[in-house]
Amino acid sequence: MTDPSPATTPAMPTGPVRWLLIASLALNLLVAGLLLGSLIFDDGPGRGPRPVELALGPFARALDEEDRHAILESLRDRPDLRPMRGEEREAAFADILAAVRAEPFDPARAGAALAAQSSRVEAVQAAVQAELLERLRAMTPEQRAAFAERLDSELRRGPSGKGPRD
């Protein structure tokens, strides 16, 4: 009879594959942060508020214009939710790059740098959801019922918003 071998953990990807995975994650976080920031905050002249589609998805499309606008306005007043700009963004990505380039590679350091990026996105999403809850709380039962109908319709359309779910 043989002794059972101890459980082994899967090997971490090495070399170029590991760097590609880390770079891909960093790029995904950057794109998510930029999209979220551009959807929430009005950065250009002549542009009106845009729905917070990334954070609310179908909820944003189900809200009426007044409620969407109220949520956007409340978020604009929160300096802690402003998208990173210039030097701040460069410093955040410098941390990620330094962690990725470090030899020997320290997954904990890279994870901490990436977590700092994702925590900003999570903070915005939590704030948007809290504002949505406040708007729902302020609605009359009839307004909530109408919202629920619009949300149900959005959910039946599917992720593209163009037709029934597949």
Summary of the structure (lengths in Angstrom):
residues: 166
radius of gyration: 21.2
end to end distance: 52.6
largest distance: 77.6
contacts: 404
relative contact order: 0.12
helix: 69%
strand: 0%
